[in-house]
Amino acid sequence: MKILYDGSFDGLMSVVFDCYEQKMVPTAIIKMHKYQPEMFDQVQTVETNAEKTKRVIDGLHKKMTSNAFNQLFKAFHSEFDDIELTIFNYIRLVISTKGYIGTDYRQEPILRIKQVVKMMNREIHRMHAFVRFQLTVDGIYAATVNPDFDVMPFIGEHFRKRYADQLWLIYDVQRDYGIYYDMQKLQTIHIENPEWTANKKIKDSLLADKEKSFQNMWQQYFSSTSIAERKNMKLHLQHVPKRYWKYLPEKSA
């Protein structure tokens, strides 16, 4: 049985509830927009239900630590094709086992969640390091990113604390949404203007004049302080993978 759902974490929790209530064991749990019908598929669609979601989450909090639950939430945002079924099987283990199972890596779902969370944490750390804000003509410090995973829900608080006195926006151009800080609160936004970015970067026409001058000076500084004789490209790529270069002003010259 393949289960289709709306792609949200709450929707996945509703899937868990319905599977237990109806005694279903899914072979796959798939986001509706990703499903491609096959000839002999048995499919059931599960609608997100707030009450069902709450009952599952409340039950999990009784069986596992807050940190373990947060790891499930983080793993969900990895967007791997197998992650929904992995989380479902993890939850089955949690419900059916007495005591703490979070470090029983003999169990495939537990090991898989640990591996995925490790990859997520690495990508979050890289976003902390490689996000480059640019001042726009409307006074907002903006940055575009294209992370491997959907890490936006996990990076906002870091930048809120670091840039508490500035208006800023970080926009995921692949997933087409961003987080905006208005110096009071964080909010999720979607930019409908298709002209806002060019080649998945902020268009030069939207940058403030002093931002362009600053970038030129930064590029000159970066170039002048580089020592060609000490260049170690292999090591450099380990610390700054090439896929992030397009967002770094010092690499765009």
The 8 nearest C-alpha neighbors of each residue, nearest first, counted from 0:
[[1, 25, 41, 26, 42, 2, 27, 24],
 [2, 0, 42, 27, 25, 26, 28, 41],
 [1, 3, 28, 43, 44, 42, 29, 27],
 [2, 4, 44, 29, 31, 30, 28, 45],
 [5, 3, 30, 45, 31, 6, 44, 10],
 [4, 6, 30, 31, 7, 10, 3, 47],
 [7, 5, 30, 4, 10, 8, 31, 11],
 [8, 6, 10, 9, 5, 11, 4, 47],
 [7, 9, 11, 10, 12, 6, 75, 72],
 [10, 8, 12, 7, 11, 52, 13, 47],
 [11, 9, 47, 7, 13, 8, 12, 5],
 [10, 12, 14, 8, 13, 9, 7, 15],
 [11, 13, 15, 52, 9, 14, 10, 55],
 [14, 12, 10, 52, 16, 11, 15, 51],
 [15, 13, 11, 17, 12, 16, 18, 45],
 [14, 16, 12, 18, 13, 17, 19, 11],
 [15, 17, 13, 19, 14, 18, 20, 51],
 [18, 16, 20, 14, 19, 15, 21, 13],
 [19, 17, 23, 15, 21, 22, 16, 20],
 [20, 18, 22, 16, 17, 21, 15, 23],
 [19, 21, 17, 18, 22, 16, 23, 15],
 [20, 22, 18, 23, 19, 17, 16, 24],
 [23, 21, 19, 18, 20, 24, 17, 16],
 [22, 24, 18, 21, 25, 19, 0, 17],
 [23, 25, 18, 26, 22, 0, 19, 27],
 [26, 24, 0, 27, 1, 23, 2, 28],
 [25, 27, 0, 1, 24, 28, 84, 2],
 [26, 28, 1, 25, 84, 29, 2, 0],
 [29, 27, 2, 84, 83, 1, 3, 25],
 [28, 30, 3, 2, 31, 27, 34, 4],
 [29, 31, 6, 4, 33, 32, 3, 5],
 [32, 30, 3, 34, 33, 4, 5, 29],
 [31, 33, 30, 34, 5, 6, 29, 35],
 [34, 32, 30, 31, 35, 29, 3, 6],
 [33, 35, 31, 32, 29, 36, 30, 3],
 [34, 36, 33, 37, 32, 31, 29, 40],
 [37, 35, 34, 38, 40, 39, 42, 41],
 [38, 36, 40, 39, 35, 41, 34, 42],
 [37, 39, 40, 36, 41, 35, 42, 1],
 [40, 38, 37, 41, 36, 42, 0, 1],
 [41, 39, 37, 38, 42, 36, 1, 0],
 [40, 42, 0, 1, 39, 43, 2, 37],
 [43, 41, 1, 0, 2, 40, 44, 3],
 [42, 44, 2, 3, 1, 45, 41, 0],
 [43, 45, 3, 2, 4, 46, 42, 31],
 [46, 44, 4, 14, 3, 43, 47, 2],
 [47, 45, 48, 4, 44, 10, 5, 13],
 [46, 48, 10, 13, 45, 9, 49, 5],
 [47, 49, 51, 50, 13, 52, 46, 10],
 [48, 50, 52, 51, 53, 47, 9, 13],
 [51, 49, 53, 52, 48, 54, 13, 55],
 [52, 50, 54, 48, 53, 13, 49, 16],
 [51, 53, 13, 12, 49, 55, 50, 54],
 [54, 52, 50, 56, 51, 55, 57, 49],
 [53, 55, 57, 51, 52, 56, 58, 50],
 [54, 56, 58, 52, 53, 57, 59, 12],
 [57, 55, 59, 53, 58, 54, 52, 60],
 [58, 56, 54, 60, 59, 55, 53, 61],
 [57, 59, 55, 61, 56, 60, 54, 62],
 [60, 58, 62, 56, 61, 57, 63, 55],
 [59, 61, 57, 63, 62, 58, 56, 64],
 [60, 62, 59, 58, 63, 57, 64, 56],
 [61, 63, 59, 60, 58, 93, 94, 64],
 [64, 62, 60, 59, 61, 67, 65, 68],
 [65, 63, 67, 66, 68, 60, 62, 61],
 [64, 66, 68, 67, 69, 63, 60, 70],
 [65, 67, 69, 64, 68, 70, 63, 71],
 [68, 66, 70, 64, 69, 65, 63, 71],
 [67, 69, 65, 71, 70, 66, 64, 72],
 [70, 68, 72, 66, 71, 67, 73, 65],
 [69, 71, 73, 67, 68, 72, 74, 66],
 [70, 72, 74, 68, 69, 73, 75, 67],
 [73, 71, 69, 75, 70, 74, 68, 76],
 [72, 74, 70, 75, 71, 76, 69, 116],
 [75, 73, 71, 77, 76, 116, 72, 115],
 [74, 76, 72, 73, 77, 71, 82, 78],
 [77, 75, 78, 149, 74, 73, 148, 72],
 [76, 78, 148, 74, 75, 79, 149, 119],
 [79, 77, 76, 80, 75, 148, 82, 149],
 [80, 78, 82, 81, 77, 75, 83, 76],
 [81, 79, 82, 78, 83, 29, 84, 28],
 [82, 80, 79, 84, 83, 85, 27, 28],
 [81, 83, 85, 79, 84, 80, 86, 75],
 [84, 82, 86, 85, 81, 28, 87, 75],
 [83, 85, 87, 86, 82, 81, 28, 27],
 [84, 86, 82, 88, 83, 87, 108, 89],
 [85, 87, 89, 83, 84, 88, 82, 90],
 [88, 86, 84, 90, 89, 85, 83, 91],
 [87, 89, 91, 85, 90, 86, 84, 108],
 [90, 88, 86, 92, 108, 87, 91, 85],
 [89, 91, 93, 87, 92, 88, 86, 94],
 [92, 90, 88, 94, 89, 93, 95, 87],
 [91, 93, 89, 95, 90, 94, 96, 88],
 [92, 94, 90, 91, 96, 95, 89, 62],
 [95, 93, 91, 92, 96, 90, 62, 97],
 [94, 96, 92, 93, 91, 97, 90, 98],
 [97, 95, 93, 94, 92, 98, 100, 99],
 [96, 98, 95, 99, 93, 94, 100, 62],
 [97, 99, 96, 100, 62, 93, 63, 101],
 [98, 100, 101, 97, 63, 102, 96, 93],
 [101, 99, 103, 102, 98, 93, 96, 92],
 [100, 102, 103, 99, 109, 67, 104, 63],
 [103, 101, 104, 100, 109, 99, 110, 105],
 [104, 102, 100, 105, 101, 106, 109, 110],
 [105, 103, 110, 106, 102, 109, 107, 101],
 [104, 106, 103, 107, 110, 109, 102, 108],
 [105, 107, 104, 109, 108, 103, 110, 92],
 [106, 108, 110, 109, 111, 105, 104, 85],
 [109, 107, 111, 89, 85, 110, 106, 112],
 [110, 108, 112, 111, 107, 106, 104, 89],
 [109, 111, 104, 113, 107, 108, 112, 114],
 [112, 110, 108, 114, 113, 109, 107, 115],
 [113, 111, 115, 109, 114, 110, 116, 108],
 [112, 114, 110, 116, 111, 115, 117, 109],
 [115, 113, 111, 117, 112, 116, 110, 118],
 [114, 116, 118, 112, 117, 113, 74, 111],
 [117, 115, 119, 113, 118, 74, 114, 120],
 [116, 118, 114, 120, 115, 119, 113, 121],
 [119, 117, 115, 121, 116, 120, 122, 114],
 [118, 120, 116, 122, 121, 117, 123, 115],
 [121, 119, 123, 117, 122, 118, 116, 124],
 [120, 122, 124, 118, 119, 123, 125, 117],
 [121, 123, 125, 119, 124, 120, 126, 118],
 [124, 122, 120, 126, 125, 121, 150, 119],
 [125, 123, 127, 121, 122, 126, 120, 128],
 [126, 124, 128, 122, 127, 123, 129, 121],
 [125, 127, 123, 129, 128, 124, 130, 122],
 [126, 128, 124, 125, 129, 130, 123, 154],
 [127, 129, 125, 126, 130, 124, 131, 123],
 [128, 130, 126, 125, 127, 131, 243, 247],
 [129, 131, 126, 128, 127, 132, 142, 144],
 [132, 130, 142, 129, 247, 133, 246, 248],
 [131, 133, 142, 141, 140, 130, 134, 167],
 [132, 134, 140, 141, 142, 135, 210, 131],
 [133, 135, 140, 210, 139, 207, 206, 138],
 [136, 134, 206, 207, 137, 138, 139, 205],
 [135, 137, 207, 206, 138, 205, 134, 139],
 [138, 136, 135, 139, 207, 134, 205, 206],
 [139, 137, 135, 136, 134, 140, 166, 207],
 [140, 138, 166, 167, 135, 137, 134, 141],
 [139, 141, 134, 167, 133, 132, 166, 135],
 [142, 140, 168, 132, 133, 167, 169, 139],
 [143, 141, 132, 169, 131, 170, 133, 168],
 [142, 144, 170, 169, 200, 171, 172, 201],
 [145, 143, 171, 170, 146, 172, 142, 246],
 [144, 146, 171, 173, 172, 147, 143, 174],
 [147, 145, 148, 144, 149, 122, 150, 171],
 [146, 148, 145, 149, 122, 77, 150, 119],
 [149, 147, 77, 146, 150, 78, 76, 119],
 [148, 150, 76, 151, 77, 146, 147, 78],
 [151, 149, 153, 152, 148, 123, 154, 76],
 [150, 152, 153, 154, 149, 155, 178, 177],
 [153, 151, 150, 154, 155, 149, 178, 76],
 [154, 152, 151, 150, 155, 123, 156, 73],
 [155, 153, 151, 157, 156, 152, 123, 150],
 [154, 156, 158, 157, 153, 159, 152, 151],
 [155, 157, 159, 158, 154, 160, 153, 185],
 [158, 156, 155, 160, 159, 154, 161, 127],
 [157, 159, 161, 160, 155, 156, 162, 154],
 [160, 158, 156, 163, 162, 161, 157, 155],
 [159, 161, 158, 163, 157, 162, 156, 155],
 [160, 162, 158, 159, 163, 157, 156, 164],
 [163, 161, 159, 164, 165, 158, 160, 167],
 [162, 164, 159, 160, 165, 161, 182, 158],
 [165, 163, 162, 182, 166, 161, 159, 181],
 [166, 164, 162, 163, 167, 182, 140, 181],
 [165, 167, 139, 181, 180, 182, 140, 164],
 [168, 166, 140, 139, 180, 141, 179, 165],
 [167, 169, 179, 141, 178, 140, 142, 170],
 [170, 168, 142, 177, 178, 143, 141, 179],
 [169, 171, 177, 143, 176, 172, 144, 142],
 [172, 170, 144, 145, 176, 173, 177, 174],
 [171, 173, 175, 174, 145, 170, 199, 144],
 [172, 174, 175, 171, 145, 146, 144, 176],
 [175, 173, 171, 172, 176, 149, 145, 177],
 [176, 174, 172, 173, 171, 189, 177, 170],
 [175, 177, 189, 171, 188, 174, 170, 172],
 [178, 176, 170, 188, 169, 171, 187, 189],
 [177, 179, 187, 169, 186, 168, 188, 170],
 [178, 180, 168, 186, 185, 167, 187, 181],
 [179, 181, 185, 167, 182, 166, 184, 168],
 [180, 182, 166, 183, 184, 179, 185, 167],
 [183, 181, 180, 164, 166, 163, 165, 184],
 [184, 182, 181, 180, 185, 163, 164, 159],
 [183, 185, 180, 181, 182, 186, 179, 159],
 [186, 184, 180, 179, 178, 181, 187, 183],
 [187, 185, 179, 178, 188, 184, 180, 177],
 [186, 188, 178, 177, 179, 185, 176, 189],
 [189, 187, 177, 176, 178, 186, 190, 179],
 [188, 190, 176, 191, 177, 175, 187, 170],
 [191, 189, 192, 188, 176, 175, 193, 195],
 [190, 192, 193, 189, 195, 194, 175, 188],
 [191, 193, 194, 190, 195, 196, 189, 175],
 [194, 192, 195, 191, 196, 190, 197, 175],
 [195, 193, 192, 196, 197, 202, 191, 201],
 [196, 194, 193, 192, 201, 202, 197, 205],
 [195, 197, 201, 200, 202, 199, 194, 198],
 [196, 198, 199, 200, 202, 201, 195, 194],
 [197, 199, 200, 196, 201, 202, 245, 172],
 [200, 198, 197, 196, 172, 201, 143, 144],
 [201, 199, 196, 197, 198, 143, 202, 246],
 [200, 202, 196, 197, 195, 203, 143, 199],
 [201, 203, 196, 197, 204, 205, 200, 195],
 [204, 202, 206, 205, 201, 211, 197, 207],
 [203, 205, 202, 206, 207, 201, 136, 135],
 [206, 204, 203, 135, 202, 136, 207, 201],
 [207, 205, 135, 203, 136, 204, 134, 210],
 [206, 208, 136, 135, 210, 209, 134, 205],
 [209, 207, 211, 210, 206, 212, 136, 135],
 [208, 210, 212, 211, 207, 213, 134, 206],
 [211, 209, 213, 207, 208, 212, 134, 214],
 [212, 210, 214, 208, 209, 213, 215, 207],
 [213, 211, 209, 215, 210, 214, 216, 208],
 [212, 214, 210, 216, 215, 211, 209, 217],
 [215, 213, 217, 211, 216, 212, 218, 210],
 [216, 214, 212, 218, 213, 217, 219, 211],
 [215, 217, 219, 213, 214, 218, 220, 212],
 [218, 216, 214, 220, 219, 215, 221, 213],
 [219, 217, 249, 221, 215, 220, 216, 214],
 [218, 220, 216, 222, 217, 221, 223, 215],
 [221, 219, 217, 223, 222, 218, 224, 216],
 [220, 222, 218, 224, 219, 223, 217, 249],
 [223, 221, 219, 220, 225, 224, 218, 249],
 [222, 224, 220, 225, 221, 219, 226, 218],
 [225, 223, 221, 222, 220, 226, 219, 227],
 [226, 224, 222, 223, 227, 221, 230, 229],
 [227, 225, 229, 228, 224, 230, 223, 222],
 [226, 228, 230, 229, 225, 231, 224, 222],
 [229, 227, 226, 230, 231, 225, 232, 224],
 [230, 228, 227, 226, 231, 225, 232, 235],
 [229, 231, 227, 228, 232, 226, 225, 235],
 [232, 230, 234, 233, 235, 229, 236, 228],
 [231, 233, 235, 234, 236, 230, 237, 229],
 [234, 232, 236, 235, 231, 237, 238, 230],
 [235, 233, 237, 236, 232, 231, 238, 239],
 [234, 236, 232, 238, 237, 233, 239, 231],
 [235, 237, 240, 239, 233, 238, 234, 232],
 [238, 236, 234, 235, 239, 240, 233, 232],
 [237, 239, 235, 236, 240, 234, 233, 125],
 [238, 240, 236, 237, 235, 241, 243, 244],
 [241, 239, 236, 242, 243, 237, 238, 244],
 [240, 242, 244, 243, 239, 236, 245, 237],
 [241, 243, 240, 244, 245, 239, 246, 145],
 [244, 242, 241, 245, 246, 240, 239, 247],
 [245, 243, 247, 241, 246, 242, 250, 240],
 [244, 246, 243, 247, 251, 250, 242, 248],
 [247, 245, 244, 243, 248, 131, 144, 143],
 [246, 248, 244, 250, 249, 245, 131, 251],
 [249, 247, 251, 250, 214, 246, 218, 252],
 [248, 250, 218, 247, 251, 221, 217, 252],
 [251, 249, 248, 247, 252, 244, 245, 218],
 [250, 252, 248, 249, 245, 247, 244, 246],
 [251, 250, 249, 218, 248, 215, 219, 222]]
